[in-house]
Amino acid sequence: MMKQFFSILLFLSGCTLAPTKTYMTEDINTQKLVTVLKKPINITNETIILDARAPFEFAVAHLPQAVNIRSSDFGKDPSAEVRRLALLGISPQSQVVILGLGLNGAGEEGHMAWTLLYLGVENVQTAQADSLGLRYSNLIPPPRANAPTWEPRLRGSIRASKQELLRVAMSKFDDRAHILDVRSKKEFFSKNRDLEYEVPDLRAVNIEWKDFFTQMGRPNLAMRDQLRAVQINPNDRVIVISNNGLRSAATTYALLSLGYKNAASFAGGYTELLKK
């Protein structure tokens, strides 16, 4: 099994990625995320509320000032995506709260939060849709005034490449870089008919993504102790992986909010890793 694992890694490491358009890249300042996490979410007239639930759930009932948005619509063209955000009144300095199903969902609001951080928005928070104590409605809110046009300021540090993932997986002696698999334990220990694990052994630590969030849908401060117990420290490089990048992005957002400033999501997940 180990020989097969290294064969897969060597094959994948030789694959080339299609060229991508280059944008300005800058690191993320996690201090703002850490600061707002220590306080209750405060909704003001300036707060932009995005609802990452499915359109049907949003149509049934939502907060009057919320706008329905799906994280699956992002990830293709950063310039077009920031233009869409500007039309919603979102600028890099906006206070944005993203609502979702919390632990009953699949991390959609966390994935959207990670997407906004990646594009350059600085103040992003998540919450379970019922946790804010605000009254629901089925009315469609009037459009918010557009924000001035702005350019993507991609935070490349929070998105790990396939090459980096494989390099960390194959490095036995780097105790400052970790791979965090945030799938469920059932998925992590899944085997095929030959009783072999269904994905390569990346020497990853398995902690399910739900552990990184509270019942209220906010990053879980108690996870700092659990990460410290498995020798993952705030200054370490932490690459997060799931099946297709949804849960890994949500977890990366939580890690950044907890002060793990070198956390990154492998956006393609095992789906991309195992693609020939």
Contacts in CASP RR format, 6 or more apart in sequence:
PFRMAT RR
TARGET T0000
AUTHOR 0000-0000-0000
METHOD contacts of the structure
MODEL  1
MMKQFFSILLFLSGCTLAPTKTYMTEDINTQKLVTVLKKPINITNETIIL
DARAPFEFAVAHLPQAVNIRSSDFGKDPSAEVRRLALLGISPQSQVVILG
LGLNGAGEEGHMAWTLLYLGVENVQTAQADSLGLRYSNLIPPPRANAPTW
EPRLRGSIRASKQELLRVAMSKFDDRAHILDVRSKKEFFSKNRDLEYEVP
DLRAVNIEWKDFFTQMGRPNLAMRDQLRAVQINPNDRVIVISNNGLRSAA
TTYALLSLGYKNAASFAGGYTELLKK
1 196 0 8 1.000
1 197 0 8 1.000
1 201 0 8 1.000
2 201 0 8 1.000
5 200 0 8 1.000
5 201 0 8 1.000
6 170 0 8 1.000
8 200 0 8 1.000
8 274 0 8 1.000
9 166 0 8 1.000
9 169 0 8 1.000
9 170 0 8 1.000
9 200 0 8 1.000
12 162 0 8 1.000
12 166 0 8 1.000
12 273 0 8 1.000
13 163 0 8 1.000
13 166 0 8 1.000
13 167 0 8 1.000
13 170 0 8 1.000
15 162 0 8 1.000
17 161 0 8 1.000
17 162 0 8 1.000
21 78 0 8 1.000
23 78 0 8 1.000
23 79 0 8 1.000
23 151 0 8 1.000
23 152 0 8 1.000
23 153 0 8 1.000
23 154 0 8 1.000
24 151 0 8 1.000
24 152 0 8 1.000
24 153 0 8 1.000
24 154 0 8 1.000
25 153 0 8 1.000
25 154 0 8 1.000
25 155 0 8 1.000
25 156 0 8 1.000
25 157 0 8 1.000
26 153 0 8 1.000
26 154 0 8 1.000
26 155 0 8 1.000
27 155 0 8 1.000
27 156 0 8 1.000
27 157 0 8 1.000
27 261 0 8 1.000
28 117 0 8 1.000
28 155 0 8 1.000
28 157 0 8 1.000
28 158 0 8 1.000
28 256 0 8 1.000
28 261 0 8 1.000
29 122 0 8 1.000
30 256 0 8 1.000
30 257 0 8 1.000
30 259 0 8 1.000
30 260 0 8 1.000
30 261 0 8 1.000
32 122 0 8 1.000
32 123 0 8 1.000
33 123 0 8 1.000
33 124 0 8 1.000
33 256 0 8 1.000
33 257 0 8 1.000
33 259 0 8 1.000
34 257 0 8 1.000
34 258 0 8 1.000
34 259 0 8 1.000
36 123 0 8 1.000
36 125 0 8 1.000
37 125 0 8 1.000
37 218 0 8 1.000
37 219 0 8 1.000
37 221 0 8 1.000
37 257 0 8 1.000
37 258 0 8 1.000
41 97 0 8 1.000
41 125 0 8 1.000
41 127 0 8 1.000
41 132 0 8 1.000
41 218 0 8 1.000
43 49 0 8 1.000
43 97 0 8 1.000
43 132 0 8 1.000
43 134 0 8 1.000
44 95 0 8 1.000
46 94 0 8 1.000
46 95 0 8 1.000
47 65 0 8 1.000
47 95 0 8 1.000
47 96 0 8 1.000
47 97 0 8 1.000
48 67 0 8 1.000
48 88 0 8 1.000
48 89 0 8 1.000
48 90 0 8 1.000
48 94 0 8 1.000
48 95 0 8 1.000
48 96 0 8 1.000
48 97 0 8 1.000
48 144 0 8 1.000
49 63 0 8 1.000
49 65 0 8 1.000
49 66 0 8 1.000
49 67 0 8 1.000
49 96 0 8 1.000
49 97 0 8 1.000
49 98 0 8 1.000
49 99 0 8 1.000
50 66 0 8 1.000
50 67 0 8 1.000
50 68 0 8 1.000
50 69 0 8 1.000
50 88 0 8 1.000
50 96 0 8 1.000
50 97 0 8 1.000
50 98 0 8 1.000
50 99 0 8 1.000
50 112 0 8 1.000
51 58 0 8 1.000
51 62 0 8 1.000
51 63 0 8 1.000
51 66 0 8 1.000
51 67 0 8 1.000
51 68 0 8 1.000
51 69 0 8 1.000
51 98 0 8 1.000
51 99 0 8 1.000
51 100 0 8 1.000
51 129 0 8 1.000
52 69 0 8 1.000
52 70 0 8 1.000
52 71 0 8 1.000
52 98 0 8 1.000
52 99 0 8 1.000
52 100 0 8 1.000
52 108 0 8 1.000
52 109 0 8 1.000
52 110 0 8 1.000
52 111 0 8 1.000
52 112 0 8 1.000
53 62 0 8 1.000
53 68 0 8 1.000
53 99 0 8 1.000
53 100 0 8 1.000
53 101 0 8 1.000
53 108 0 8 1.000
53 129 0 8 1.000
55 68 0 8 1.000
55 70 0 8 1.000
57 101 0 8 1.000
58 66 0 8 1.000
58 68 0 8 1.000
59 138 0 8 1.000
60 138 0 8 1.000
61 136 0 8 1.000
61 137 0 8 1.000
61 138 0 8 1.000
62 68 0 8 1.000
62 129 0 8 1.000
62 136 0 8 1.000
62 137 0 8 1.000
62 138 0 8 1.000
63 99 0 8 1.000
63 129 0 8 1.000
63 132 0 8 1.000
63 134 0 8 1.000
63 135 0 8 1.000
63 136 0 8 1.000
63 137 0 8 1.000
64 135 0 8 1.000
64 137 0 8 1.000
64 139 0 8 1.000
64 141 0 8 1.000
65 141 0 8 1.000
66 99 0 8 1.000
66 141 0 8 1.000
67 88 0 8 1.000
67 141 0 8 1.000
67 144 0 8 1.000
69 88 0 8 1.000
69 112 0 8 1.000
70 108 0 8 1.000
70 112 0 8 1.000
71 108 0 8 1.000
71 110 0 8 1.000
71 111 0 8 1.000
71 112 0 8 1.000
71 115 0 8 1.000
71 246 0 8 1.000
71 249 0 8 1.000
74 81 0 8 1.000
74 112 0 8 1.000
74 115 0 8 1.000
74 119 0 8 1.000
75 81 0 8 1.000
75 115 0 8 1.000
78 119 0 8 1.000
78 152 0 8 1.000
78 154 0 8 1.000
79 151 0 8 1.000
79 152 0 8 1.000
81 115 0 8 1.000
81 119 0 8 1.000
81 152 0 8 1.000
82 119 0 8 1.000
82 150 0 8 1.000
82 151 0 8 1.000
82 152 0 8 1.000
83 149 0 8 1.000
85 116 0 8 1.000
85 119 0 8 1.000
85 121 0 8 1.000
85 147 0 8 1.000
86 146 0 8 1.000
86 147 0 8 1.000
86 148 0 8 1.000
86 149 0 8 1.000
86 150 0 8 1.000
87 146 0 8 1.000
88 144 0 8 1.000
88 147 0 8 1.000
89 144 0 8 1.000
89 145 0 8 1.000
89 146 0 8 1.000
89 147 0 8 1.000
90 96 0 8 1.000
90 116 0 8 1.000
90 121 0 8 1.000
90 147 0 8 1.000
91 121 0 8 1.000
91 147 0 8 1.000
91 148 0 8 1.000
91 150 0 8 1.000
92 120 0 8 1.000
92 121 0 8 1.000
92 122 0 8 1.000
92 150 0 8 1.000
92 153 0 8 1.000
93 122 0 8 1.000
93 123 0 8 1.000
94 121 0 8 1.000
94 123 0 8 1.000
94 147 0 8 1.000
95 123 0 8 1.000
95 125 0 8 1.000
96 116 0 8 1.000
96 121 0 8 1.000
96 123 0 8 1.000
96 124 0 8 1.000
96 125 0 8 1.000
97 125 0 8 1.000
97 126 0 8 1.000
97 127 0 8 1.000
97 132 0 8 1.000
98 109 0 8 1.000
98 110 0 8 1.000
98 112 0 8 1.000
98 113 0 8 1.000
98 116 0 8 1.000
98 124 0 8 1.000
98 125 0 8 1.000
98 126 0 8 1.000
98 127 0 8 1.000
99 109 0 8 1.000
99 126 0 8 1.000
99 127 0 8 1.000
99 128 0 8 1.000
99 129 0 8 1.000
99 132 0 8 1.000
100 107 0 8 1.000
100 108 0 8 1.000
100 109 0 8 1.000
100 126 0 8 1.000
100 127 0 8 1.000
100 128 0 8 1.000
100 129 0 8 1.000
100 217 0 8 1.000
101 107 0 8 1.000
101 108 0 8 1.000
101 109 0 8 1.000
101 128 0 8 1.000
101 129 0 8 1.000
102 109 0 8 1.000
102 126 0 8 1.000
102 128 0 8 1.000
102 129 0 8 1.000
102 213 0 8 1.000
102 215 0 8 1.000
102 217 0 8 1.000
103 128 0 8 1.000
103 210 0 8 1.000
103 213 0 8 1.000
103 215 0 8 1.000
103 217 0 8 1.000
106 246 0 8 1.000
106 247 0 8 1.000
107 209 0 8 1.000
107 246 0 8 1.000
107 247 0 8 1.000
107 250 0 8 1.000
108 246 0 8 1.000
108 250 0 8 1.000
109 126 0 8 1.000
109 127 0 8 1.000
109 217 0 8 1.000
109 250 0 8 1.000
110 126 0 8 1.000
110 249 0 8 1.000
110 250 0 8 1.000
110 253 0 8 1.000
110 254 0 8 1.000
111 245 0 8 1.000
111 246 0 8 1.000
111 247 0 8 1.000
111 249 0 8 1.000
111 250 0 8 1.000
111 253 0 8 1.000
113 124 0 8 1.000
113 125 0 8 1.000
113 126 0 8 1.000
113 250 0 8 1.000
113 253 0 8 1.000
114 158 0 8 1.000
114 249 0 8 1.000
114 250 0 8 1.000
114 252 0 8 1.000
114 253 0 8 1.000
114 265 0 8 1.000
115 249 0 8 1.000
116 124 0 8 1.000
117 124 0 8 1.000
117 155 0 8 1.000
117 158 0 8 1.000
117 253 0 8 1.000
117 256 0 8 1.000
118 154 0 8 1.000
118 155 0 8 1.000
118 156 0 8 1.000
118 158 0 8 1.000
118 159 0 8 1.000
119 152 0 8 1.000
119 153 0 8 1.000
119 154 0 8 1.000
120 152 0 8 1.000
120 153 0 8 1.000
120 154 0 8 1.000
120 155 0 8 1.000
124 253 0 8 1.000
125 218 0 8 1.000
126 213 0 8 1.000
126 217 0 8 1.000
126 218 0 8 1.000
126 219 0 8 1.000
126 253 0 8 1.000
127 216 0 8 1.000
127 217 0 8 1.000
127 218 0 8 1.000
128 215 0 8 1.000
128 216 0 8 1.000
128 217 0 8 1.000
131 215 0 8 1.000
131 216 0 8 1.000
131 217 0 8 1.000
156 264 0 8 1.000
157 262 0 8 1.000
157 264 0 8 1.000
158 252 0 8 1.000
158 256 0 8 1.000
158 263 0 8 1.000
158 264 0 8 1.000
158 265 0 8 1.000
159 264 0 8 1.000
159 265 0 8 1.000
159 267 0 8 1.000
160 239 0 8 1.000
160 240 0 8 1.000
160 264 0 8 1.000
160 265 0 8 1.000
160 266 0 8 1.000
160 267 0 8 1.000
161 266 0 8 1.000
162 266 0 8 1.000
162 272 0 8 1.000
162 273 0 8 1.000
164 239 0 8 1.000
164 264 0 8 1.000
165 179 0 8 1.000
165 202 0 8 1.000
165 239 0 8 1.000
165 241 0 8 1.000
165 266 0 8 1.000
165 273 0 8 1.000
168 174 0 8 1.000
168 177 0 8 1.000
168 178 0 8 1.000
168 179 0 8 1.000
168 237 0 8 1.000
168 239 0 8 1.000
169 179 0 8 1.000
169 200 0 8 1.000
169 202 0 8 1.000
169 203 0 8 1.000
169 204 0 8 1.000
171 177 0 8 1.000
175 231 0 8 1.000
176 233 0 8 1.000
176 235 0 8 1.000
176 236 0 8 1.000
176 237 0 8 1.000
177 236 0 8 1.000
177 237 0 8 1.000
177 238 0 8 1.000
177 239 0 8 1.000
178 204 0 8 1.000
178 205 0 8 1.000
178 232 0 8 1.000
178 236 0 8 1.000
178 237 0 8 1.000
178 238 0 8 1.000
178 239 0 8 1.000
179 202 0 8 1.000
179 203 0 8 1.000
179 204 0 8 1.000
179 205 0 8 1.000
179 239 0 8 1.000
179 240 0 8 1.000
179 241 0 8 1.000
180 204 0 8 1.000
180 205 0 8 1.000
180 206 0 8 1.000
180 207 0 8 1.000
180 232 0 8 1.000
180 238 0 8 1.000
180 239 0 8 1.000
180 240 0 8 1.000
180 241 0 8 1.000
180 251 0 8 1.000
181 188 0 8 1.000
181 202 0 8 1.000
181 204 0 8 1.000
181 205 0 8 1.000
181 206 0 8 1.000
181 207 0 8 1.000
181 241 0 8 1.000
181 242 0 8 1.000
182 206 0 8 1.000
182 207 0 8 1.000
182 208 0 8 1.000
182 209 0 8 1.000
182 212 0 8 1.000
182 240 0 8 1.000
182 241 0 8 1.000
182 242 0 8 1.000
182 247 0 8 1.000
182 248 0 8 1.000
182 251 0 8 1.000
183 206 0 8 1.000
183 208 0 8 1.000
183 209 0 8 1.000
183 242 0 8 1.000
183 243 0 8 1.000
183 247 0 8 1.000
184 208 0 8 1.000
185 206 0 8 1.000
185 208 0 8 1.000
187 243 0 8 1.000
188 206 0 8 1.000
189 197 0 8 1.000
190 197 0 8 1.000
190 198 0 8 1.000
191 197 0 8 1.000
191 198 0 8 1.000
192 198 0 8 1.000
199 270 0 8 1.000
199 273 0 8 1.000
199 274 0 8 1.000
200 273 0 8 1.000
200 274 0 8 1.000
202 241 0 8 1.000
204 241 0 8 1.000
205 230 0 8 1.000
205 232 0 8 1.000
207 223 0 8 1.000
207 226 0 8 1.000
207 227 0 8 1.000
207 230 0 8 1.000
209 242 0 8 1.000
209 247 0 8 1.000
209 248 0 8 1.000
209 250 0 8 1.000
209 251 0 8 1.000
211 220 0 8 1.000
211 223 0 8 1.000
211 226 0 8 1.000
212 219 0 8 1.000
212 220 0 8 1.000
212 223 0 8 1.000
212 250 0 8 1.000
212 251 0 8 1.000
212 254 0 8 1.000
212 255 0 8 1.000
213 219 0 8 1.000
213 220 0 8 1.000
213 250 0 8 1.000
213 254 0 8 1.000
214 220 0 8 1.000
219 253 0 8 1.000
219 254 0 8 1.000
219 255 0 8 1.000
219 257 0 8 1.000
219 258 0 8 1.000
220 254 0 8 1.000
220 258 0 8 1.000
221 258 0 8 1.000
223 254 0 8 1.000
223 258 0 8 1.000
224 234 0 8 1.000
224 258 0 8 1.000
227 233 0 8 1.000
227 260 0 8 1.000
232 238 0 8 1.000
232 260 0 8 1.000
234 258 0 8 1.000
234 259 0 8 1.000
234 260 0 8 1.000
234 261 0 8 1.000
235 261 0 8 1.000
235 262 0 8 1.000
236 260 0 8 1.000
236 262 0 8 1.000
237 262 0 8 1.000
237 264 0 8 1.000
238 255 0 8 1.000
238 260 0 8 1.000
238 262 0 8 1.000
238 263 0 8 1.000
238 264 0 8 1.000
239 264 0 8 1.000
239 265 0 8 1.000
239 266 0 8 1.000
240 248 0 8 1.000
240 249 0 8 1.000
240 251 0 8 1.000
240 252 0 8 1.000
240 255 0 8 1.000
240 263 0 8 1.000
240 264 0 8 1.000
240 265 0 8 1.000
240 266 0 8 1.000
241 248 0 8 1.000
241 265 0 8 1.000
241 266 0 8 1.000
241 269 0 8 1.000
241 270 0 8 1.000
241 273 0 8 1.000
242 248 0 8 1.000
242 251 0 8 1.000
242 269 0 8 1.000
242 270 0 8 1.000
243 269 0 8 1.000
243 270 0 8 1.000
243 271 0 8 1.000
244 268 0 8 1.000
244 269 0 8 1.000
244 270 0 8 1.000
244 271 0 8 1.000
245 265 0 8 1.000
245 266 0 8 1.000
245 267 0 8 1.000
245 268 0 8 1.000
245 269 0 8 1.000
248 265 0 8 1.000
248 266 0 8 1.000
248 267 0 8 1.000
248 269 0 8 1.000
249 265 0 8 1.000
249 267 0 8 1.000
251 265 0 8 1.000
252 263 0 8 1.000
252 264 0 8 1.000
252 265 0 8 1.000
255 263 0 8 1.000
256 263 0 8 1.000
266 272 0 8 1.000
266 273 0 8 1.000
END
